[in-house]
């Protein structure tokens, strides 16, 4: 430490006064209630182990009072040393233009990565919302089904019916082939005892919606399967190929049933 450094050192000043008066660091700690580690860091001017300058100035006043040193001189030296230290350690003085350029480049790269990640998350959210909207039930559904049950008909027997289309063929059209309709394998009969709504999908056809009042019946045919959404599970009786089908659920309960 040069002579100029010594004359401006607040830590050396406090240490010199304390040693000349034969006062131990432990005695200063007991009188000021400042830990000995803090007092030693003050004398060493080790700011890595010291709190904010505002608190350090309070410690300096107490330290100076305990050893009968001049508190104003200590604070003057402290301000002078801290001013020089902050100037030397200032990033704007320490960094070279190349380092500052690298810092700006890193900042731009970080900002670009944030934008890319944010954009990816936004696109995923939009696609996800579109998929959820596409698979959501149509507005006509009064409520979502509470139970999805695959019901089995009681001792169902399957009989095949061949449906043929009868046409009056003229001599000119005698050679034309008439396309046959798909064979009907399943006949469904729904009888309503209470007012209810239904949504029915037969085979791969589009869903149809029905509202049945008490006593009304709905007859449907399919080649492979039925998918029923029943708005009042306890209010209907279902027959598949003339065999009763158990519909789980109570009156007013919405259920989804797949047959057979």
N, C-alpha and C positions, 0 to 999 in steps of 0.2 A: 504494500500500500504506500503510495507516494505521500510526501508531506502535505500536499493540497488535499489528498483524500483523507488524511488523518484529521486535518483541521475541520473538515465538513462531515466527519463521521459521527452521527448521533450515538451509535452503539458503543464506539470506542470512548466517547466522552462519558457516557454513563458508567461504563466499566472502570474507567480510570478513577472517577470520583469515588465509586464504591470501594475499590481496592485501596485507595489512599486513606480512606476513613475506616478501613478494616471491617466493613459490613459484608456479611456472607449473603449469597444469593438466596439461601433458605430463610434468612431473617427478613429480607425484602419481600419474599413470597408470603410469609406469615403476616406481615404488616399490611401489604396491599391486597392480599387474597388473590394474587395472580399466580398461576402455576409456574413452577421453576422452569419448565420446558419453554414456556412463553418468554420468560425473562431472559433465558439464555439465547433464544432466537432473536430477541431484540438487541442484545449485545453483539450478536454475530451478524445482525442485519439480514437474517435468513427469512425472507418474506414468503418462502414456500410453506413455512409452518406458522405463518401469522395470519390473522383474520383481515378483514377490510381495513383500509387506512383510517377510517373514522374511529374504529375500535382501538387500533394501535395508538392513535394520538391520546386516547383516554388512558391507555396503559403507560404511555410515556410520562404523562403528568403525575400519575401515581408513583411511578418508579422514581422520578426526580424528587418528589416530595419525601419519599422514604429515605433517600440518601442526602437530602438537603442540597440538591443540585438546582441549577437555574432552569425551570420548566420552559421558559420562553426560548432559551438558547437551544434546548433539546428539540423543540418544535421547529425552530428555524432550520436547524441542521437536517431534521427529518424531511421537511418540505423540499429543501435543496437537493438532497440525495434522491428523493422519489421523482423529482422533476427530471434529473439527469437519467435515472434508471428507465423511466417511461419513454424518454426520447430515444435512448439506445435500443430498447426492446420493441419500439413501435413497428408494426408490420410494414408500414409505408416506407420506413427507412431501411428495414432489414432485408426486404425482398428485392431481388434484382428484377429487371423487366421481363426476363425469361421466366422466372418463377411466377410473377404475376400473370404472365400470359398462360402458363400452365394451369394456374388456378382458375382463370376465366374459362379455359377449355373444359376443365373438369366440371365447372358449373353448368356449362351448356350441355355437356353430355348427360349430366344428371337430370337436367330439365327435360331433355329429349326422352330419356328412359321413362321418366314419370308420365310424360304425355302418351308414350306408346302403351304403357301398362294401363293408364286410365282409359285410353281409346279401346283397347282390347276388352276391358271389363264392361265398357258401355255397349259395345257390339254384342257381347255375350248376353248382357241383360236384355237388350232389345229382341234378340233371337229367341231367348228363353220366354219372354212375355208373349211373343207371337205364337210360339208353340203351345203355351198354356191357354191362350185365347182360342186357338184352333181346336184343342181337345176339350174345351169347356162345354157343358151341356147347353143346348139351345135355349133362348129366353122363354120358350113355351113351357119348360119344365117348372112345375110348381114348387118342387123341393128336390134335394138330392136324396138318393136312396139310402136308407139307414142300414140295410143289409143287402149283400150280394150273395145270393144262394143259388146253387145249381140243384134244382128239384128233379127228382126222379118220379115218373108216373108209377102208380101202384099196378103191378102185374100188367104192364102195358104190352099189348100185342100189336105188331106192325103188320099192316096189310097194304099191299101195293095196288094202286089204281092207275090204270093207263088212261090218260085223257087224250082223246083223239078229236080232231076238229073235222066236223062234217061240212063238206062244201059241195055245192051243185056245180059239177064240172061240165063245161061245154066242150064240144068236139075240138075246138081250137086250143083249149087249155088242158086237154086230156093228158098230155105228156108232161105237164108241169108237176113238180114234186112239192107237196104241201109240208111245211116244217112242223114238226110235232112239238107240243109244249112239254116242258119238263115233267116227269112223272111225279104225281103227288104221293108222298109217302106219309105225311103227317097232317091230321085234321085237328084243328084247335077250336074248342067252343068255350067261350067265356060268358057266364051268366052273372049279372050284377044284382045283388041284394040290397046294396046301399049305393048311393051316388058316388062315382069314382071316375078318375081319368086314367088313361092307359097310353103307353107309347110302345109300339110293336115294331120289331124288325123281323121280317120273314126272309130266310136265306140271306142273299146279299142285296136285297132290295132296300130302298130308302125307308127310313122310319116313318110310320104313320101314327097320328095321334087321334084318340077317341075319348069321348065323354059319355059314360053310360049312366042312365037313371035306373032306379030299382025296377027289376023285371025285364030289362033289355038284355039282348044277347048279341055276341059278336062271334062270327064264324070265319076262320082263316085257314089257308092251306099252305104247306111248305114242302120242299123236297128234302131239305137237310136239317133245318133247325129253326127255332123261334127264340127271340130275346125280348123279354117283357119287362117293362118298367111300370109297376102298379102303384097307383097313388093311394089306394085304400086296401091293404092286404086282407083285412077281415071282411071286406064287403063283396067279394066275388067268389064264384065257384068255377074251377077250370077243369075241362076234360080234354085229354089228348088221346085221339083215336078211341073215343067213348070210354076211356078209363080215367077215373078221378086223379087229379094231381094235388098233392099237399102244398099249400102256399103258406110258408112261415110268416108270422107277423100278426099283429092285432089290428082291430078296426082303426083306421086313420093313419096307419103306419105305411111308409113308402118302402117297397122292396124291389129288388132286381132279380128276375128268375130267367134261367136259360133252359130251354127244353129242346130235345130230350136230355 
